[in-house]
Amino acid sequence: MKAILTFVIALVLLGCHKDEVDPRQEILGKWEPFYLGNGEYQPPVEKPGAYWHFLPDSVLLEYEYATQKTFTKKYWIDTLLNVAATYDDGYQLRFYYTPKFYGDTMELHMENASPIFSISKWKRIN
């Protein structure tokens, strides 16, 4: 009986092992939003207006489908995902997100702000 109990405990402990995800590696690539909301049910985004392309050198390219324009931003990850857009006058607008990764999807929770849509979900498109 003791051997069976030890085996079950060992199996549970080994089965609960969670691999660490490095967000600096996981975020690389192209992402397109499929949900914008605040935690309540919202219908999925049917036709996204843009995609984000995270490059390894902390450059974020935002491509708008309608205008076919690409905007360059900076990003970095410490405890949060920081996204910064710098304008011609030198003003820098920053947004802070808590990222979570689930396979080929990413969930971003906007921090330090009170937007209408504070949660966005993205799918990898490359």
N, C-alpha and C positions, 0 to 999 in steps of 0.2 A: 504494500500500500504506500509506503514511504517513497519507493522508487517511482511509482506512478505519479504521485503528487510532485516530486522533484522534476520529473519529465514534463508535466503539464506546465509548471511554473517556468521552466527553461524555454519551452515552446512559446509561451505567451510573451516572455521578455524578448526573445529573438524575433518574433513576429511583429512586435511593436517598434522595431528599429526604424527610424525615419532618416532617410538620406538628407544631408544638408544641401540646400539649394543656394548657389551663389548668385544673387540677383544681378551682379555685374556681368555675368556670363549669360544668364537666362534671358535677359532683356534684349540682347542683340538680335537684330533682324527687323522685319517689317510687321507692323501690327495695325489692324483695322478694328474700329469699335463696332460692337454688336449690341451693346446695352448702355443706356444712360439713364440714371435714376437716382433715387435716394433711399433705396432699400425696400420700398414698396413696389408692388408689381408695376412694371411699365412694359408696353409692347417692345419687342426687339427693334433695333435700328434696321430698317429694310434697305436703305440706300445710304451708306456712309458718305460723308462729304470729303473725307481725307483719310490718309494713313500716316502713321509715324514710322520712321526708319531710324532705329538706334544703331549708331556706328561704334566701333570699339574705341575710338579716340574722343569720346564724350561729345560727339556731334549728333544732334537730333535733326533729321530732315522731316519737315511736315509738307506733304504733297497734297494740294487741293485738287480734286477731280474737276470741278466746274471751271476753274480758272486755268488749270494746268500749270500752276505756279508752285515752286518749292521754296519754303522758308527755312532758314537755318537757325537753329537754337542750340544751346548748350544744355547738357544734363550731367548730373553726377549722382552717385548713390553713396550716402553715409548710412544713417539710420532710416532715412527717407529717400525717395526719388525726388530730386530737385530738377525742375525744368525752368530755364531762364531764356527770355527773349530780350535782346538788346536792340533798342531803336536807334535811329540815326542821330538823335540828340544826346545819346549816351545813357538815357534812362533804361533801367533794367527791370523787367517785370518777372517775378518769380512765382512759381507754383510748387507746392509741396504735396507729395502723395505717399501713401503707404502701399507698396506693391505686394501682391500675393500671386503666386504662380501655380497653375494647375495644368500640367502637361503643356498643351499648345494654347492655353488661354491665360490671360493676365487680368487681375482685378485691381483697380486703382481706387483708393479712398483719398479724396482731397482733404488735406489737413489745413488748419489755421485759416479757415475761410468758412463762410456760410452760403455756399451756392445752392441753387434750387436742385441741381443734379450733382451730388457729391460722390457718387459711385459710378465708375465706368468699367465696362468689361470689354476686353479686346481679344481677338483671335489672331494667331500668327498666320501670315499670308505668304510666306516664302519658304 
